[in-house]
Amino acid sequence: MNEWYEVDIESLNLNGRGIGRRDGKRVHIDGALPNERVRYTQVKSKENREVGRLETLLRSSPERVTPKCPHFGYFQGACSACSLQHLDATAQLALKQKLLEEMLWEAAKVRPQTWLQPIDGPIWNYRHRARLSVRYVKRRGEILVGFHERARSFVADIQSCSILAERVSDLLMPLRELVTGLSIRERLPQIEVAVGDQAVVLVLRVLDEPSQNDCAAILAFGRKHDVSMWLQPRGPETITPLDGDTEVLSLALPEFGITIPFAPTDFTQINHQLNTILVKRVIELLEPEPDDVVVDFFCGLGNFTLPLATRVAQVIGLEGSDRLVARAGQAATLNGLSQRAVFAERNLFEWTTEDWDTLVNTYGDKNHETNQGIKRIDRVLIDPPRAGALAVVQALATTQSPPKRLVYVSCNPETLARDTAILVNEGGWRLQAAGIVNMFPHTAHMESITVFEPPV
């Protein structure tokens, strides 16, 4: 019989686990919240850390709420898509800001001069991108479509999803029926979901070629539910629409008069409504002037580059993927911004101070020179993947020609904290402001904005 223990929960970690201390060890417990006292059983134990399973709430947090989704929880079979539905939405934001503050202090020994108001938006049905797993359960003779179970590789048995776009959530059960009837049902491991302003695309990853009857059934499903059905036999470059229409997805930024077409596997923010707010806020924080030259590192499809081009003299968008660079250039032409928005492929993980100085010498004198005649790029935006922007910030920390302002949009607080330490402690930059972006409500994923100014 398992032994029971009791512990007071002091904090949450980045994975949404409650943290307490017992006998000198940190105890990690899924489902427990700060200020709660819980009874738990031990799952794993190491020298300085153990993992426990929540058994009983002895004292409940006032910020605990009833989860909206019936598939949320920490029981066997629970869906893993969310980790914080049991915590009040406002408290989720406060928690993430606290974690960001702690990580910036621990890594860089710095606090922002100003905390920005959190960027917030819809907390339900916000997710416009997803990768759904598909599993044929032979012993039950049925298909499951959804996210993995918590702590196991099985697919959770869900009938709906409170964070997926409502149109997509409504398709989960019909998709089960569709795949059940296909000859390749055991060779279809995932479905990629992409929602645009006017269309929904479902990309079926197929390990075997579907039969004619399969293709007919898939197309009929698309017509019935008004979604575009695509197949992916191998890598992302092999995706093909069954109906032949490749240009169905787009993302609008109406305040800037911008429309960005995208392919189903192109990266876009999963929360489109919040992205609209984010783009506006980032541009406000950059404080651009009409004759400025701006560089957008990790520009992707031009989500920030193209709106910026409507406000400044020139924007240089740099990106490591030649495919995304080409698509961003096409979007610039579509929006009449090809003279103001320039895109180029660069390996930004091997960026150097010399690369930055070359960029300044190439573009810094085209539209703007300081009164002293010194070439300069005025402002910089960095929006990297989870790996962060180590090489870029190292170059900016050592250059003799820094921009006047830097805004960093991060999807990983750990690499942001590391990069902040380099800018502040090695380059003498000032952390002027920081704030949370609630891009992923009810999950432990943390998006943020930081604003830096160079040494005086």
N, C-alpha and C positions, 0 to 999 in steps of 0.2 A: 504493500500500500504506500502511495506517495506521501511524503511528509509535507506538512503545511507550514508556511512562513507568513509573517506579516511585515509590511514595510510602508513608510510614508513616501509618496512620490513628490520629488522636488522640481523636476523639469521634464521637458520633452527633447528627444534628439531629432536629427534631420529625417529620420525614418518614421517619425511619429510615435516612437515608443516612449512610455513613461520611464523615468530614471529615478531610482531610489538608492539607498545605501543600507547594507546589512553586514555586520561583522567585517567592516572595512572594504567590502566589495561593492562595486556599482552593479545594481540589479536593473536589467532591461525587461520591461513588461509591456507587450502589445495590449492596447485598449485602456491602459491606465493614464490618468491625467494629473497634472500638477495639483497639489493640495488635497489629493485623495489618499486615504489609507486603504490598502488592499490586502487580501489574503491570496497567496499564490503557491503554486507548486513549481519545483525546479525542473527545467527542461535541459539546460546545459550549465556547466560550471567550469570556470578556469581560475587561475590563480587570483586575478584581480577583478573578475567580471563573471556574472552569471545571467542567464536568460530564464525568465519565469513565465508561467502561464497564469493569467488572471483567473481566479476562481470565484472570489466574492468581493464586492465593494463594501467595505466597512464604513467608509465616510466618502460621500460623493462630492465632486466639485460642483459649485453653482454654475459653472460654465459648461457642464455636460448637458447635451441635448439628445433627443431621440432621433436616430438616423432616419433620413427620408427613405432610403433604399432598403428593401427587404433582403437584398443580397449582401449588404455591408455587415461586417462583423469580424470576429477573431476566432470563430469556430471552424472546424474542419469543413471545407467546401465553400467557405466565404470567398467572394470576389476580391481580387487584389487591386482593382482600379483605384480605389480610394483608401486613405488611411486615417482621415480626420473627420469623418461625418459625425462622430459623437462629440465633437467640440464646436461650440458656438462660432459662427462665421466671423464675427468681430474679434473674438479671442484668437482665432486662427491667424489673423493679420498681426495682432499684437505679438503672438508667439514668434512669427517669422521675423518681425522687426527685431525682437530681442535676440534671436539666434544670429541674425546678421550683425548686430552690434557686437555681440560676444566674439564672433569670428574675426571681424575687422580688428578688434582690440587684441585678440590673441595673436594674430599673424602679423599685424602692422603696428600695434600699439598706437592706434589712432581712432578718433571718433569724428564723425562729420560735424562741421560747424552748424549745420541745419538738417533736421529730419524732414523730408518731403512728405506731404500728405499721400497716403497710399493710393495707388491707382487701382480702383475697384470697379467691378461691373457685375454681370449676371453670375450667379453661383450655381445655377442648374442649367442643364441642356446647353452648355457652352462649348462643348468639345466638337470641333469641326474636322479633326483628323484623328484616326485611330487605326491600330493594327489588330484586327480581331483574329483570334485563334479558332481553328476548326478541328474538331476531333470526332471521328466515328467510334462510338462505344459499342463494340461488337456484341458484348454480353447483354446489352440493353437494346440493341438493334436501333439505335438512334444517333442523330448528329447533335453535337453541342457547338454553339457559336457564341464567342464572347471573350472575356479576359481570363487569364490563368487564376487558379485558386491561390489564396495566400499561403506562402511557404511550400507549395507543391507545384509540380509541372502540369497537373491535370487542368482541363478547361472547366471553369465554373459553370454550373447549371443555372444560367440567368435567363429570365424572360423579358427583361427590360433593363434600361440603364438610365439613371437620373442625371448623369453628366454628359452623355452623348447628345448631339443634336436630336431633337425629338423625332424628326423624320427617320433618322438612322436607328434610334431605339425601337421605333415601331416596326423596323424590318428584321429584328433579331429572330423572331419566331418564323416569319415567312422564309427567311434564309435557311433555317433548319430544314423546312419542307423542301425547298429547292435542292439543296445539296443531297438530301436523302434520296432523291429520285435520279441523281446523276450516276453514270457508270463509273466515274472516277472519284466517288465520294471518299474513298480511302486515300486518295492521292491529291487532296486539296487541303493543305495545312493552314492556310490563312487567307483573310480577305482584308485588303487595304481600303480604308474609307477616306474619301476626300470630299468635303462640302465646299462649294463656291457660292457666290452670291445668287446665281441663277440655276445651279445644277448640283446633283450629287453623283459621284462616281464610285463604283465598287470595283476593285481590282482583285480578281480571283487568281491566287497563286496556284498554278497547276503543274504537277510533277509528271503527269502523262497527258497526251493530247486528248482533248475531249472529243467525243463522237459527234456526228451530225445531230443526233437527237439531243445530246447534251447542249450543244450550241443553240439549238432551237429553243430548248427550255430556258436557257439563260437569257436569251433575247426576249422571250415572252415575259419573263419575270421583270426585266427592265422596262418593257412597255407598260405592264400592269401597274408598276409602282413608280413610274416616271423617274427612273434612275438610269444612268449610262453604265453599261456593263463592259468591263475590260478584262483581258487575260494577261497573265505574266508567266510565261513558260520557264524563264531562267532569271537573269539579273534584272534590275530596274530598267535597264535600257531596252528590254524586250517587251515592255507593256504595249498592248495594242487594243484599240476599241473594237468590239465585235460589230458595231454598226458603222464603223469607218469615220465617225466624227471625232477628230482629235482636239478641237478647240471648244471645249464646253465649260471649262472652269475659269473663273476670274475673281479677283479681289478688288473691291472699290475702296478708295479713300476720298469720299465726296468733298470734304473740306478743301482738298487740294486739286480737285478735278482730275484725279488719277484713277486709272483702271489697270490692274496688273494681271495679265493672263498667266496661268500656271498649269503644269502637268500634274497628274495625280500623285506622283512620287516626288515632286519638288517640295523643298521645305517652305512651309508657311507657318505662321503662328496658329496654334490650334484654337485659340479663342479670338475670333474675328472682331467681335464687338469691342473687346478690350484692346486689341491691336490698334483700332482706330483712335482710341484715347491715348494709347502709348505713343504712337507716331506724333500726334499733336504735342504731347508733353515733352518728348525728347527734343523736338525742334524748338520749342519755347526755351528749354534749358540750355540749348546751344547758343541762344541769343544771336542768331545770324543777322548780318547786315547785308544790304543789297549788293555790295561789291566784293563780298567775301569769296574766298576759295576754300572749299571744305573737302576733307577726305573721309570716306566711309569704308572702314575696314570690315571685312567679312560681310559684304553688301548683299550677297545672295541674289534674289530677283530684283532688288532695288526697292524694298519695302520702305526704307528711309531715304535712299538716294534720290528717288524720283520726286517725292514731296519736297525735299530740300532744294532740288533744282528749280522749283517754282519760287523760291525765296532768295536765292543767292546768284552770284555771277557764274559759278561753276562748281560742280561736285565730281570728284573722282571716286568711283566705286571700285574697290579691289576685292577679289574673290579667288579662291583656289580652284574652283570648278570651271573649266572652259565652257561646259554646257550651260551653267547658270549665267556666266558672263554673256554668252550669246543671247540667251533669253532676256536678260536685263536690257541689253542693247536694243532688241526688238521692241520691248516695252517702252523704252525711251522714244523710239521713232513713233510708235503708236500714239503716244501722249504728246508728241510735238516738242520733245525736250532733248533731242539728240545733240544739239549744239551746247547745251548746258550740262548734260550728264554724260560723262566719259567712263567706260568700264574697261577693266583690264584684268587678265588672269595673273595672279602672283601667289607664290608659296608663302603665306603669311606666318607659317611656323618656322621659317628660316629668314625672317626679315631682319635687316641690320640697320645700324645708324647710317651707313653709307647709302642704303636703299632709300631711307627717309630723306637724306640730304639731296639725293638725285631727284626725288619727287618734288622737293621744294624748288630746286633749280629749274625743273621742267615746267611746273605749273604755277609756282609762287609769284612769278612776275607777269603772268598773262593778263590778269585783271586787277591786280592790287599790289601796291608797294607801300611800305610804311613811309612816313615823312623823312626818315633817314635813308631811304633808298635801299633798305635791306629786304631781300626776298623773303616771303613768308607764306606759309599756309595758315589760314586764320583759325580754323576750327577742325576738330577731329571727332568722329563718332566710331566707337568700337562695339560690335555686337557679335561676339565670338560664339562658337559651339562650347560644349561643356569643358573642353580642354583648356579654355581660356585663351589669352593673347600674350603669352610670355615674351616671345621675341619682339612683338610690336611695342610693348611697354618698356622693355629694356632699351630699345632704340630711342623712344621718346624720353626716357630718363637720362640719356647721355648726350642727346643732340644739343648743339648750340643754337638751333633754330626751332624752338618749341612753338606749338600753336598757342593761341590765346585762351583756348578752353577745350576741354576734353569731356565728353559724355560717354560713359561705359554702361552698356546694357548687358546684364549677366543672367545666365540661366543656371549658374553653379556658384554658390557662395564660397566654396573652398578655393576655386581658382581665382575668383574675384579678390578674395582676401590676400592670396599670394601676389597677384598683380598689383594690388594696392600697396603692399609693402615695398615693392620695387619702386613704384612711382614716388611714394612719400619718403621712404628712408634712403633710397639711393639717388633719386632725382630731385628731391626737395619740393615736389609738387604738394599742393594743399588739397585735402579732401573737403571740398566746399559744401557738398550736400549728398544725401543718400536717402533712398526710399524703396519700399516694397511695391512690386507689381503683382497683383493677385491673378496671375494668368491661369493658375491651376487650383481653383478652390477645392477643398476637401481632400487634397493630397499634401504630402510633405514637400513637394517640389517648390523651389523658391526662385522667383525671378526678381531682379532688382535693377535700380538705376543709381549710378554714382556720378557725381560731377567733380572734376578736378581743374585746378588752375595752376599754371606753371610757377616756378620760383620768380620772385620779383627781381 
